[in-house]
Amino acid sequence: ISACLVGLEMCIRDRSRPDLAEKCLSNIKAFIGWIDLSLIVNNRFLPLLYSFFTDSELREETSDVFYEIVSRGMDSSSKIDLLASLNLCPILASLNADDTDFLTKIARLISRMGEILLHLSLIHISEPTRQAEISYAVFCLKK
């Protein structure tokens, strides 16, 4: 899997072929449920994925990739850690777009994050060690 991701990274970095990069993102999205997320959610791939939010040809597929990442099933503690490590709130808040399709995808992603945080806050309401992280994440979503 690691070798495939390195190949996908090379395809994605080749901005002269946005069609190929879009297909690579589509494949990543399709396999999010099957692979170890640490292969994608790391210091090597996240900055690359974040940069695609500003690429008009790749940003919709990128938002779908992040939707699948945040929707991935896992225990609640791991989900909180995942959402914190993605740090999507400031990135999404900084996006400037007037494309309705892209804005719809971003709204879908933010809505999903809100649903997850609401669910997690109900689970961890009596767990004081996690309340600060959940509160911060909910604060980000309010922006």
SETORDREN-452829 format. One record per residue (C-alpha): x, y, z; residue in three letters; residue number from 1. Coordinates in Angstrom, 3 decimals. Each point is the difference from the previous one (the first is absolute). Layout:
# SETORDREN-452829
<site px="X" py="Y" pz="Z" code="ALA" pos="NUM"/>
...
This chain:
# SETORDREN-452829
<site px="0.000" py="0.000" pz="0.000" code="ILE" pos="1"/>
<site px="2.846" py="2.386" pz="0.808" code="SER" pos="2"/>
<site px="1.494" py="-0.445" pz="-3.463" code="ALA" pos="3"/>
<site px="-3.386" py="0.719" pz="-1.570" code="CYS" pos="4"/>
<site px="-0.360" py="3.183" pz="2.036" code="LEU" pos="5"/>
<site px="3.450" py="1.179" pz="-1.067" code="VAL" pos="6"/>
<site px="-1.050" py="-0.582" pz="-3.618" code="GLY" pos="7"/>
<site px="-3.244" py="1.837" pz="0.625" code="LEU" pos="8"/>
<site px="1.918" py="2.864" pz="1.570" code="GLU" pos="9"/>
<site px="2.125" py="0.335" pz="-3.135" code="MET" pos="10"/>
<site px="-3.135" py="0.027" pz="-2.165" code="CYS" pos="11"/>
<site px="-1.663" py="2.587" pz="2.187" code="ILE" pos="12"/>
<site px="3.061" py="2.246" pz="0.074" code="ARG" pos="13"/>
<site px="0.066" py="-0.005" pz="-3.807" code="ASP" pos="14"/>
<site px="-2.172" py="3.061" pz="-0.408" code="ARG" pos="15"/>
<site px="0.400" py="-0.130" pz="-3.760" code="SER" pos="16"/>
<site px="-2.472" py="-2.907" pz="0.036" code="ARG" pos="17"/>
<site px="-2.924" py="1.119" pz="2.169" code="PRO" pos="18"/>
<site px="-2.143" py="-2.775" pz="-1.472" code="ASP" pos="19"/>
<site px="2.456" py="-2.597" pz="1.269" code="LEU" pos="20"/>
<site px="0.281" py="1.728" pz="3.379" code="ALA" pos="21"/>
<site px="-3.802" py="0.044" pz="0.290" code="GLU" pos="22"/>
<site px="-0.137" py="-3.746" pz="-0.711" code="LYS" pos="23"/>
<site px="2.669" py="-0.592" pz="2.650" code="CYS" pos="24"/>
<site px="-2.030" py="1.983" pz="2.535" code="LEU" pos="25"/>
<site px="-3.064" py="-1.985" pz="-0.975" code="SER" pos="26"/>
<site px="1.884" py="-3.247" pz="0.644" code="ASN" pos="27"/>
<site px="1.228" py="1.238" pz="3.368" code="ILE" pos="28"/>
<site px="-3.587" py="0.907" pz="0.887" code="LYS" pos="29"/>
<site px="-1.191" py="-3.458" pz="-1.004" code="ALA" pos="30"/>
<site px="2.533" py="-1.775" pz="2.219" code="PHE" pos="31"/>
<site px="-0.151" py="2.207" pz="3.122" code="ILE" pos="32"/>
<site px="-2.093" py="-2.639" pz="1.723" code="GLY" pos="33"/>
<site px="2.553" py="-2.716" pz="-0.705" code="TRP" pos="34"/>
<site px="3.380" py="1.519" pz="0.699" code="ILE" pos="35"/>
<site px="1.850" py="1.096" pz="3.101" code="ASP" pos="36"/>
<site px="-0.811" py="3.711" pz="0.253" code="LEU" pos="37"/>
<site px="3.510" py="0.782" pz="1.197" code="SER" pos="38"/>
<site px="1.127" py="-0.606" pz="-3.582" code="LEU" pos="39"/>
<site px="-1.954" py="3.112" pz="-1.046" code="ILE" pos="40"/>
<site px="-0.539" py="1.980" pz="3.195" code="VAL" pos="41"/>
<site px="3.638" py="0.944" pz="0.519" code="ASN" pos="42"/>
<site px="2.423" py="2.867" pz="-0.547" code="ASN" pos="43"/>
<site px="0.814" py="-1.202" pz="-3.504" code="ARG" pos="44"/>
<site px="-3.465" py="-0.260" pz="-1.543" code="PHE" pos="45"/>
<site px="-2.149" py="2.490" pz="1.917" code="LEU" pos="46"/>
<site px="1.783" py="3.135" pz="-1.278" code="PRO" pos="47"/>
<site px="-0.339" py="-1.363" pz="-3.517" code="LEU" pos="48"/>
<site px="-3.712" py="-0.657" pz="0.464" code="LEU" pos="49"/>
<site px="-0.527" py="3.416" pz="1.610" code="TYR" pos="50"/>
<site px="1.618" py="1.668" pz="-3.005" code="SER" pos="51"/>
<site px="-2.610" py="-1.536" pz="-2.287" code="PHE" pos="52"/>
<site px="-2.751" py="2.045" pz="1.632" code="PHE" pos="53"/>
<site px="1.336" py="2.944" pz="-2.021" code="THR" pos="54"/>
<site px="0.160" py="-1.901" pz="-3.287" code="ASP" pos="55"/>
<site px="-3.249" py="0.539" pz="-1.897" code="SER" pos="56"/>
<site px="0.299" py="-3.371" pz="-1.755" code="GLU" pos="57"/>
<site px="0.749" py="-2.046" pz="3.122" code="LEU" pos="58"/>
<site px="-1.751" py="1.724" pz="2.895" code="ARG" pos="59"/>
<site px="-3.338" py="-1.804" pz="-0.255" code="GLU" pos="60"/>
<site px="1.656" py="-3.422" pz="-0.047" code="GLU" pos="61"/>
<site px="2.235" py="1.133" pz="2.874" code="THR" pos="62"/>
<site px="-2.994" py="0.961" pz="2.119" code="SER" pos="63"/>
<site px="-1.469" py="-3.445" pz="-0.719" code="ASP" pos="64"/>
<site px="3.253" py="-1.632" pz="1.177" code="VAL" pos="65"/>
<site px="-0.154" py="1.921" pz="3.271" code="PHE" pos="66"/>
<site px="-3.696" py="-0.870" pz="0.370" code="TYR" pos="67"/>
<site px="0.901" py="-3.690" pz="-0.219" code="GLU" pos="68"/>
<site px="2.876" py="0.444" pz="2.446" code="ILE" pos="69"/>
<site px="-2.153" py="1.674" pz="2.663" code="VAL" pos="70"/>
<site px="-2.829" py="-2.491" pz="-0.608" code="SER" pos="71"/>
<site px="2.264" py="-2.989" pz="0.522" code="ARG" pos="72"/>
<site px="-1.268" py="-2.251" pz="2.756" code="GLY" pos="73"/>
<site px="2.116" py="-0.148" pz="3.164" code="MET" pos="74"/>
<site px="-0.307" py="0.236" pz="3.749" code="ASP" pos="75"/>
<site px="-0.914" py="3.397" pz="1.385" code="SER" pos="76"/>
<site px="3.377" py="0.788" pz="1.522" code="SER" pos="77"/>
<site px="1.774" py="-0.721" pz="-3.293" code="SER" pos="78"/>
<site px="-2.591" py="2.102" pz="-1.853" code="LYS" pos="79"/>
<site px="0.684" py="2.997" pz="2.231" code="ILE" pos="80"/>
<site px="3.741" py="-0.418" pz="-0.564" code="ASP" pos="81"/>
<site px="-0.568" py="-0.274" pz="-3.752" code="LEU" pos="82"/>
<site px="-2.101" py="3.168" pz="-0.186" code="LEU" pos="83"/>
<site px="2.570" py="1.882" pz="2.083" code="ALA" pos="84"/>
<site px="2.907" py="-1.200" pz="-2.159" code="SER" pos="85"/>
<site px="-1.761" py="0.943" pz="-3.238" code="LEU" pos="86"/>
<site px="-0.444" py="3.574" pz="1.250" code="ASN" pos="87"/>
<site px="-2.465" py="0.682" pz="-2.813" code="LEU" pos="88"/>
<site px="-1.820" py="2.930" pz="1.617" code="CYS" pos="89"/>
<site px="2.563" py="2.725" pz="-0.785" code="PRO" pos="90"/>
<site px="0.640" py="-1.402" pz="-3.456" code="ILE" pos="91"/>
<site px="-3.684" py="-0.099" pz="-0.921" code="LEU" pos="92"/>
<site px="-0.579" py="3.430" pz="1.528" code="ALA" pos="93"/>
<site px="2.748" py="1.502" pz="-2.180" code="SER" pos="94"/>
<site px="-1.408" py="-1.277" pz="-3.306" code="LEU" pos="95"/>
<site px="-1.378" py="2.543" pz="-2.448" code="ASN" pos="96"/>
<site px="-2.284" py="-1.461" pz="-2.604" code="ALA" pos="97"/>
<site px="-3.056" py="0.995" pz="-1.931" code="ASP" pos="98"/>
<site px="-0.531" py="-3.360" pz="-1.694" code="ASP" pos="99"/>
<site px="-3.312" py="-1.408" pz="1.224" code="THR" pos="100"/>
<site px="1.014" py="-3.636" pz="-0.496" code="ASP" pos="101"/>
<site px="3.158" py="0.430" pz="2.038" code="PHE" pos="102"/>
<site px="-1.798" py="1.939" pz="2.722" code="LEU" pos="103"/>
<site px="-2.572" py="-2.799" pz="0.174" code="THR" pos="104"/>
<site px="2.781" py="-2.560" pz="0.503" code="LYS" pos="105"/>
<site px="1.611" py="2.138" pz="2.717" code="ILE" pos="106"/>
<site px="-3.376" py="0.457" pz="1.716" code="ALA" pos="107"/>
<site px="-0.478" py="-3.782" pz="-0.097" code="ARG" pos="108"/>
<site px="3.425" py="-0.513" pz="1.592" code="LEU" pos="109"/>
<site px="-0.610" py="2.600" pz="2.718" code="ILE" pos="110"/>
<site px="-3.449" py="-1.447" pz="0.688" code="SER" pos="111"/>
<site px="1.474" py="-3.473" pz="0.379" code="ARG" pos="112"/>
<site px="2.652" py="1.297" pz="2.387" code="MET" pos="113"/>
<site px="-2.746" py="1.702" pz="2.013" code="GLY" pos="114"/>
<site px="-2.047" py="-3.207" pz="0.165" code="GLU" pos="115"/>
<site px="3.023" py="-1.931" pz="1.212" code="ILE" pos="116"/>
<site px="0.918" py="2.604" pz="2.601" code="LEU" pos="117"/>
<site px="-3.565" py="0.136" pz="1.284" code="LEU" pos="118"/>
<site px="-0.048" py="-3.765" pz="0.330" code="HIS" pos="119"/>
<site px="3.406" py="-0.019" pz="1.708" code="LEU" pos="120"/>
<site px="-0.964" py="2.790" pz="2.367" code="SER" pos="121"/>
<site px="-2.984" py="-2.040" pz="1.162" code="LEU" pos="122"/>
<site px="2.247" py="-2.996" pz="0.600" code="ILE" pos="123"/>
<site px="2.742" py="1.941" pz="1.780" code="HIS" pos="124"/>
<site px="-2.084" py="2.566" pz="1.839" code="ILE" pos="125"/>
<site px="1.097" py="-1.375" pz="3.367" code="SER" pos="126"/>
<site px="3.618" py="-0.555" pz="-1.053" code="GLU" pos="127"/>
<site px="1.782" py="3.257" pz="0.967" code="PRO" pos="128"/>
<site px="3.276" py="-0.938" pz="-1.721" code="THR" pos="129"/>
<site px="-1.660" py="0.261" pz="-3.423" code="ARG" pos="130"/>
<site px="-2.387" py="2.907" pz="0.522" code="GLN" pos="131"/>
<site px="2.598" py="2.632" pz="-0.971" code="ALA" pos="132"/>
<site px="0.773" py="-1.679" pz="-3.345" code="GLU" pos="133"/>
<site px="-3.674" py="-0.466" pz="-0.817" code="ILE" pos="134"/>
<site px="-0.810" py="3.573" pz="1.025" code="SER" pos="135"/>
<site px="2.799" py="1.348" pz="-2.191" code="TYR" pos="136"/>
<site px="-1.164" py="-2.038" pz="-2.975" code="ALA" pos="137"/>
<site px="-3.604" py="1.162" pz="0.451" code="VAL" pos="138"/>
<site px="1.266" py="3.597" pz="0.266" code="PHE" pos="139"/>
<site px="1.845" py="-0.421" pz="-3.328" code="CYS" pos="140"/>
<site px="-3.126" py="-1.315" pz="-1.685" code="LEU" pos="141"/>
<site px="-2.025" py="3.009" pz="1.181" code="LYS" pos="142"/>
<site px="2.229" py="2.344" pz="-2.013" code="LYS" pos="143"/>
